[in-house]
Amino acid sequence: EPEVTQTPSHQVTQMGQEVILRCVPISNHLYFYWYRQILGQKVEFLVSFYNNEISEKSEIFDDQFSVERPDGSNFTLKIRSTKLEDSAMYFCASLPKGSYEQYFGPGTRLTVT
Amino acid sequence: EDQVTQSPEALRLQEGESSSLNCSYTVSGLRGLFWYRQDPGKGPEFLFTLYSAGEEKEKERLKATLTKKESFLHITAPKPEDSATYLCAVRGPETSGSRLTFGEGTQLTVNP
C-alpha cells in the first residue's frame, strides 16, 4: 500500500540554523500539506500546496517558512533561522483529487537547541 | 473559527471493556469529520470519514457515529493493541480551504 515518507526521522539543529524537511507524497496525490505537533499539544495546520503553489497557510506559517516541490516526487519544508519554539514533530500529508481523506507521513522530529 | 474538543483526555480500559470517545465540534459548513489513530512518535493513521448527521462507519472493533454537534468513536471489546491516541479532525467550509482542524486527542490505554 502506498505511503507518505519523510526524511529525516529526527533532525537536531542549533538555534539560528536553516533546516529542510523532506517528504515524498503518495504518487498520484495532488494536494500536499505540512502540519506540526508540539509535544503534548494538538496537530496544527501550517500550509497546503496545490498546482505548484501555496493554496492556503496558517498564521504560524510566517516568512521564516517556505515550501517547495523541486521535482515530481519531493515536497519540502524549509525553516530559516530556527528558534527553540520550532521544536516539534512535523508531518507531511497528501490528498488525492476528489477525496477529503488526508494521509500522513511518519513525521520528522525537529529539535532546536 | 473551527473548534474541536475531545473527551476524555485519557481513558483506561480493561481488555473487553467497551466504551466511547467523544468529539464535539463547532464548524459552519462541515465538509467532513475524520478520526485518526496516532501511536507514540508516529503520524496520524486514517480511520474514518463521516459527512452527515446519522452516518455511521465501522472497522473491526471501532464504530464512528456523527450528529450535528458531535461524533462518537465506540470501541467494542477492546484489546491491548487498540491502545493509542485517537484524534478527531474537521474540515470546514470552502472559505477555510482544505485544512484539517484537530482536537487534542484521547489517549486510550487498554490493559490485558
Boltz contact constraints between the chains, C-beta under 6 A:
constraints:
  - contact:
      token1: [A, 42]
      token2: [B, 102]
      max_distance: 6.0
  - contact:
      token1: [A, 42]
      token2: [B, 104]
      max_distance: 6.0
  - contact:
      token1: [A, 43]
      token2: [B, 102]
      max_distance: 6.0
  - contact:
      token1: [A, 45]
      token2: [B, 99]
      max_distance: 6.0
  - contact:
      token1: [A, 48]
      token2: [B, 98]
      max_distance: 6.0
  - contact:
      token1: [A, 56]
      token2: [B, 97]
      max_distance: 6.0
  - contact:
      token1: [A, 91]
      token2: [B, 43]
      max_distance: 6.0
  - contact:
      token1: [A, 100]
      token2: [B, 32]
      max_distance: 6.0
  - contact:
      token1: [A, 100]
      token2: [B, 91]
      max_distance: 6.0
  - contact:
      token1: [A, 101]
      token2: [B, 46]
      max_distance: 6.0
  - contact:
      token1: [A, 101]
      token2: [B, 49]
      max_distance: 6.0
  - contact:
      token1: [A, 104]
      token2: [B, 43]
      max_distance: 6.0
  - contact:
      token1: [A, 104]
      token2: [B, 44]
      max_distance: 6.0
  - contact:
      token1: [A, 105]
      token2: [B, 43]
      max_distance: 6.0
  - contact:
      token1: [A, 106]
      token2: [B, 42]
      max_distance: 6.0
  - contact:
      token1: [A, 106]
      token2: [B, 43]
      max_distance: 6.0
  - contact:
      token1: [A, 107]
      token2: [B, 43]
      max_distance: 6.0
